Amino acid sequence: MEILAPAGNLESFFAALEAGADAIYVGLKAFSARALARNFTLAELSAMVALTHQKGRKLYVALNALVKEGERQELLENLAGLSDIKPDALIIQDLGVHYLVRQQYPHLPLHASTLMTLHNSLGVVQAGDMGFKRVVLARELSLKEIATIRRQSKIELEVFVHGALCFSVSGLCLFSSYLGERKKPDSSWAR
């Protein structure tokens, strides 16, 4: 078992280390679904990876936003930097990111983000066949469903113990942010 904590800024990163987290996940300034977090530059991430590894801990990078066609070059630049930094895994949602990592940086381990909404053993087995090392299961699963998936797959599974703003239903984070008045709706939501 691994206790994994999120860190959206340096204070929470150091707090997670001090509290004894086995691993920490963070986002980059770009391509992180946690857009309201401070997030980190590649230079900051490099120092954080070195520190976590020195302490025998792990650091995962959430590269879990959907990537638009016009963002490909920026994504490739970030992937090149991540390849040099060598985090313990990338947590991704976009299958285009999966394709690029497998083609150009196959040494980088991949975790399937909860945003992929993998909620049954068929999806989890498929993720394993695609080369994912771990699946972060959809949040709405019961303990019984998680146990069934565990019996029918060999891949590492990760589950949320609690969620901050989400309604424990994958895909409703934007709705949750609206209800929490963190983002006002606009006409683009209807598309």
PyMOL commands that set and color helices and strands:
alter all, ss='L'
color gray80, all
select helices_A, chain A and resi 10-19+42-54+69-85+95-104+114-116+121-129+143-152+173-179+187-190
alter helices_A, ss='H'
color red, helices_A
select strands_A, chain A and resi 4-6+23-27+58-63+89-92+110-112+134-136+156-158
alter strands_A, ss='S'
color yellow, strands_A
deselect
rebuild
show_as cartoon
